[in-house]
Amino acid sequence: MEPAHNEILFVSLGPGDPELITLKGLKALQDASYIYCPATQSPTGKITSYAANTLLALGIDKDKIRTFTLPMSKNRAAALKVYHDLADDIAKDYDSNARIAVAAEGDAGFYASVQYLYELLRNKGLQVKRIAGIPAFIAAGPVAGIHLAKQEERLLVVPGIISADELAEKIASGYVIVIMKLPLCAEAVLQFMHSNPDADFHYFENISRENEFYTSDTDVIRERKFPYFSVMVIAGKNTYK
């Protein structure tokens, strides 16, 4: 009889504040032999990992942390190669019955890049499991003091791929819209703001991090250069009044 393997746990870190991780997620990290987490490399060669920084802030032993660098490009071929190579490395750890965790910012099952790695490992026949966490847009509500959706309101979350006309149509239909990956549709959002000045706009950067920024002032929003970690919540007139 083959020995049982430890499940590979995909641990959701939350939006950035280390205290917003779940107790279950923290315990999984503390118990892990190795923790894999994503990093990015700037054009100057500097390696940055928000996930690794969160792990260190949680008191995780740095010797457990293994970062993997994902190319920041619309051409996904290079990133896919990283994931395939990483899946092979994790499979070796799995065969040695190590306790493996993969850390993901936000929620590991919500617009998470590590989902591709999850599928690769599952297709290899390895036991994988996700531990839920708090996505950025949920953490945004308390920052602005707004209730994202109430009673029969409908909430629509889009990944930055939407036009000004589609925004107008959804708002007119009674949706509250959350836009993730805001830089992808910056022009459409600014166009919609110009055409719909009475709508409610709530703009967030780096939610729950030290450099968190929030405003509902449309003049200020227009002057911002939307970074990668930016989110906007748009609602019809007086929704949050």
C-alpha positions in Angstrom: 0.0 0.0 0.0 1.4 3.4 -1.1 1.9 5.9 1.7 -0.6 8.8 1.8 0.7 12.1 0.5 0.2 15.5 2.1 -2.2 17.7 0.1 -0.6 20.7 -1.7 -2.4 23.7 -0.2 -3.0 26.8 -2.1 -3.2 29.4 0.6 -4.9 32.7 0.1 -3.0 35.6 1.7 -5.7 38.2 1.5 -5.3 41.7 0.0 -2.1 42.7 1.6 -2.5 43.3 5.3 -1.0 40.2 7.0 -3.8 40.4 9.7 -6.4 39.7 7.0 -5.3 36.1 6.4 -7.5 33.4 7.9 -6.5 31.4 10.8 -6.7 28.3 8.7 -4.4 29.8 6.1 -1.9 30.9 8.7 -1.7 27.5 10.2 -1.1 25.9 6.8 1.8 28.2 6.2 3.3 27.6 9.6 3.0 23.8 9.1 4.5 23.8 5.6 7.9 22.5 4.7 8.1 24.7 1.6 6.1 27.7 0.5 6.1 28.7 -3.2 5.1 32.2 -4.0 5.1 34.4 -7.1 7.5 37.3 -7.8 8.0 39.8 -10.6 11.1 41.2 -12.1 11.3 44.9 -13.1 13.0 46.0 -16.4 16.1 46.9 -14.2 16.2 43.3 -12.9 14.8 44.0 -9.4 12.8 41.0 -8.0 9.7 41.9 -6.0 7.3 39.6 -4.2 4.4 41.1 -2.3 3.4 37.5 -1.3 6.9 36.8 0.2 6.8 40.1 2.1 3.4 39.1 3.6 4.9 35.7 4.6 7.8 37.4 6.3 5.4 39.8 8.1 3.5 36.8 9.4 6.7 35.4 11.0 7.2 32.6 8.4 10.8 31.3 8.3 12.5 32.8 5.2 14.2 29.5 4.6 10.8 27.9 3.8 10.0 30.5 1.1 10.7 29.7 -2.6 9.8 32.4 -5.0 9.2 31.9 -8.7 9.4 34.8 -11.1 6.6 35.4 -13.6 7.3 37.4 -16.7 5.1 40.5 -17.0 4.0 40.2 -20.6 0.8 39.7 -22.5 2.5 36.9 -24.3 1.8 34.1 -21.9 4.2 31.5 -23.4 7.1 32.4 -21.0 4.8 32.4 -17.9 3.4 29.1 -18.9 6.8 27.6 -19.2 7.5 28.8 -15.6 4.4 27.1 -14.4 5.2 23.8 -16.2 8.7 23.8 -14.7 7.4 24.7 -11.3 4.8 21.9 -11.4 7.6 19.4 -12.1 9.6 20.8 -9.1 6.6 20.6 -6.8 5.9 17.1 -8.0 9.3 16.0 -6.7 8.6 17.6 -3.3 5.2 15.9 -3.3 6.8 12.5 -3.9 9.0 13.0 -0.9 5.8 13.7 1.2 6.9 17.2 2.0 4.2 19.6 3.3 3.8 22.0 0.4 2.0 25.4 0.2 1.5 27.8 -2.6 0.8 31.3 -1.5 -1.5 33.6 -3.5 -2.5 37.2 -2.9 -6.2 37.9 -2.5 -8.2 34.7 -2.9 -6.4 31.8 -4.6 -9.5 31.0 -6.6 -10.5 34.5 -7.7 -8.6 36.0 -10.7 -5.5 34.2 -9.3 -2.6 33.6 -11.7 -1.7 30.5 -9.7 -4.9 28.8 -10.8 -3.0 27.5 -13.8 -0.5 25.9 -11.5 -3.3 24.3 -9.5 -4.7 22.8 -12.7 -1.3 21.5 -13.8 -0.8 19.7 -10.5 -4.3 18.3 -10.4 -3.8 17.0 -13.9 -0.7 15.2 -12.7 -2.8 13.3 -10.3 -1.5 15.2 -7.2 -3.8 16.1 -4.3 -4.4 19.8 -4.2 -6.7 22.0 -2.1 -7.4 25.7 -1.8 -7.8 27.7 1.4 -10.1 30.6 0.8 -9.2 34.2 1.5 -10.4 37.8 1.2 -10.2 39.3 -2.3 -9.2 43.0 -2.7 -12.7 44.3 -3.6 -14.2 42.8 -0.4 -11.5 44.6 1.6 -12.3 47.8 -0.3 -15.8 48.2 1.1 -14.8 48.9 4.7 -12.1 51.4 3.5 -14.8 53.5 1.8 -17.5 52.8 4.4 -19.8 51.4 1.7 -22.0 48.3 1.6 -21.1 46.8 -1.8 -24.5 45.3 -2.5 -27.6 45.2 -0.4 -31.1 43.7 -0.6 -31.8 42.9 -4.3 -28.9 44.8 -5.8 -26.6 42.9 -8.2 -22.9 43.0 -8.1 -20.8 42.6 -11.3 -17.0 42.0 -11.1 -15.1 42.4 -14.3 -11.4 42.0 -15.0 -10.7 45.3 -16.6 -12.1 44.3 -20.0 -15.1 46.5 -20.5 -16.1 49.5 -22.7 -17.7 52.8 -21.7 -20.9 51.8 -23.4 -21.0 48.5 -21.5 -20.5 50.3 -18.3 -23.4 52.6 -19.1 -25.6 49.7 -20.0 -24.8 47.8 -16.7 -25.2 50.8 -14.5 -28.6 51.6 -16.2 -29.6 48.0 -15.5 -29.0 48.5 -11.8 -25.7 46.8 -11.4 -22.9 47.9 -9.0 -19.7 47.3 -10.9 -16.3 46.3 -9.5 -13.4 46.7 -11.9 -10.3 44.7 -11.2 -7.1 45.2 -13.1 -8.2 48.8 -13.7 -5.2 49.9 -16.0 -6.6 47.6 -18.7 -9.7 49.8 -19.2 -8.5 53.2 -18.0 -9.6 55.0 -21.1 -13.1 53.5 -21.0 -13.5 54.4 -17.3 -12.4 58.0 -17.9 -14.8 58.2 -20.8 -17.7 56.9 -18.7 -16.8 59.3 -15.9 -17.0 62.2 -18.3 -20.4 61.1 -19.7 -21.9 60.1 -16.3 -20.9 62.6 -13.7 -23.8 61.7 -11.4 -22.7 58.1 -10.9 -20.8 57.2 -7.7 -17.1 56.4 -8.2 -14.9 54.8 -5.5 -11.3 54.4 -6.4 -8.7 52.3 -4.5 -5.0 51.6 -4.7 -3.1 49.0 -2.8 -6.0 48.1 -0.5 -4.9 47.3 3.1 -1.2 48.0 2.4 0.9 50.7 3.9 0.5 52.8 0.8 -3.3 52.4 0.6 -5.1 55.2 -1.2 -8.8 55.8 -1.5 -10.9 58.7 -3.0 -14.4 59.3 -4.4 -13.4 62.7 -5.8 -13.7 62.4 -9.6 -11.3 65.3 -10.2 -8.6 63.4 -8.2 -9.4 60.1 -9.9 -8.9 61.7 -13.3 -5.4 62.8 -12.4 -4.3 59.4 -11.1 -2.2 56.9 -13.1 -3.9 53.7 -12.3 -1.4 51.1 -11.0 -1.7 47.4 -11.2 -3.1 47.1 -7.7 -6.0 49.4 -8.3 -9.8 48.8 -8.1 -12.8 50.8 -8.8 -16.4 50.5 -7.6 -19.0 52.2 -9.8 -22.7 52.6 -8.8 -25.7 54.5 -10.1 -26.6 57.9 -8.7 -27.4 57.8 -4.9 -26.7 54.1 -4.5 -24.4 54.8 -1.6 -26.1 58.0 -0.3 
